[in-house]
Amino acid sequence: MERNIYSRRIQADLVVAVKSRDKPTISTLRMLLSGLKNAELEEREELTEELELAVISSYARRVKESIEEFTKGDRNDLVVKERAELEIVMRYLPEQLGEEEIEAEVKKVIEEIETEGPKDIGRVMGEMMKRFKGRVDGKSVSRIVSGLLR
């Protein structure tokens, strides 16, 4: 598996952003690169494409959580800033599945692993996250799985 594919792409995009003086993009890409470098130091080896994707997905999840919190706190200025950051981060993630697509896939998984009810939520979640790593939001999958297995 090729290594550092995302890091190289982000680094190249950072050079372009610096040349065009796009401060929000520069800041976001530097944070992403920092997260990738920290993960690499933890692993003590170059990251695989899968691990890089996990780091970027985690960063996107944190930004989404910040948006939720700032929305609750009525901090629209920060919501706008975080949404712009999320838009930049999403460029590096595979296309995300929509709610209907997630529901259809969850139904397939439920059928395939022959679930017996709510006690199998963990099995279905595990299989969904394995199959669609980086392409689905865990909260959405959890909500849909829980709804279908009740």
C-alpha positions in Angstrom: 0.0 0.0 0.0 1.4 3.4 -0.9 2.5 5.5 2.0 2.0 9.2 2.7 -0.3 9.8 -0.3 -2.4 12.3 1.7 0.5 14.0 3.4 2.1 14.7 0.0 -1.1 16.0 -1.5 -1.7 18.2 1.6 1.9 19.5 1.5 1.5 20.4 -2.2 -1.8 22.2 -1.6 -0.1 24.0 1.3 2.5 25.4 -1.0 -0.2 26.7 -3.4 -2.1 28.2 -0.4 1.0 30.0 0.9 1.7 31.4 -2.6 -1.9 32.7 -2.8 -1.9 33.9 0.8 -5.0 32.0 1.7 -4.7 32.2 5.5 -7.7 29.9 6.4 -6.4 27.1 4.1 -2.8 27.6 5.3 -3.9 27.2 8.9 -6.1 24.2 8.3 -3.5 22.4 6.2 -0.8 23.0 8.7 -3.0 21.5 11.4 -3.7 18.5 9.3 0.0 18.0 8.6 0.7 18.4 12.3 -1.9 15.7 13.1 -0.4 13.4 10.5 3.1 13.9 11.7 2.1 13.3 15.4 0.4 10.1 14.3 3.5 9.0 12.5 5.6 9.7 15.6 3.2 7.6 17.6 3.4 4.7 15.1 7.2 5.1 14.8 7.0 4.5 11.1 5.5 6.1 8.0 1.7 6.0 8.0 -0.2 3.8 5.6 -2.9 5.4 3.4 -5.5 3.8 5.8 -4.0 5.4 8.9 -3.6 8.8 7.2 -7.3 8.6 6.3 -8.2 7.8 9.9 -6.3 10.8 11.1 -8.0 13.1 8.6 -11.4 11.6 9.5 -10.7 12.2 13.2 -9.8 15.8 12.5 -13.0 16.3 10.5 -15.1 14.7 13.3 -13.5 17.2 15.8 -14.4 20.1 13.6 -18.0 18.9 13.2 -18.2 18.6 17.0 -16.9 22.1 17.4 -19.5 23.4 14.9 -22.3 21.7 17.1 -20.9 23.3 20.3 -20.5 26.7 18.8 -24.0 26.5 17.3 -25.4 25.6 20.8 -23.4 28.5 22.3 -24.8 30.9 19.6 -21.3 31.7 18.4 -22.1 32.2 14.7 -18.7 33.8 14.0 -16.9 30.7 15.1 -19.5 28.4 13.3 -18.7 30.2 10.0 -14.9 29.8 10.6 -15.2 26.1 11.5 -17.5 25.3 8.5 -14.9 26.8 6.2 -12.3 24.6 7.9 -14.5 21.6 7.5 -14.9 22.3 3.8 -11.1 22.3 3.4 -10.7 19.1 5.4 -13.4 17.3 3.4 -11.4 17.7 0.2 -9.1 15.0 1.5 -11.8 12.5 2.5 -13.5 10.1 0.0 -17.0 11.1 -1.0 -19.3 10.7 2.0 -22.4 8.4 1.8 -25.7 10.1 2.2 -28.3 9.1 4.8 -30.3 7.0 2.3 -27.2 5.2 1.1 -26.1 4.5 4.7 -29.5 3.1 5.5 -29.5 0.8 2.4 -26.0 -0.5 3.3 -27.0 -1.0 7.0 -30.0 -3.1 5.8 -27.6 -5.2 3.6 -25.2 -5.8 6.5 -28.1 -6.7 8.9 -29.3 -9.3 6.4 -25.8 -10.6 5.8 -24.8 -11.2 9.4 -28.3 -12.4 10.4 -28.8 -10.1 13.4 -31.1 -11.0 16.3 -32.0 -7.6 17.5 -30.5 -4.7 19.6 -27.8 -6.9 21.0 -26.1 -7.1 17.6 -25.8 -3.3 17.2 -22.0 -3.6 17.9 -21.5 -6.2 15.2 -23.4 -4.2 12.6 -21.5 -1.0 13.6 -18.2 -2.8 13.3 -18.9 -4.2 9.9 -20.2 -0.8 8.6 -17.2 1.1 9.8 -14.8 -1.5 8.4 -16.5 -1.5 5.0 -16.9 2.3 4.7 -13.9 3.6 6.6 -13.7 7.3 6.0 -16.9 7.4 3.9 -19.5 7.4 6.7 -20.0 9.4 9.9 -20.1 7.1 12.9 -22.9 9.1 14.6 -25.1 8.7 11.5 -24.4 5.0 11.2 -25.1 4.5 15.0 -28.4 6.3 14.8 -29.6 4.4 11.7 -28.4 1.0 13.1 -30.1 1.6 16.4 -33.3 2.6 14.7 -33.4 -0.5 12.5 -32.5 -3.0 15.2 -35.1 -1.9 17.7 
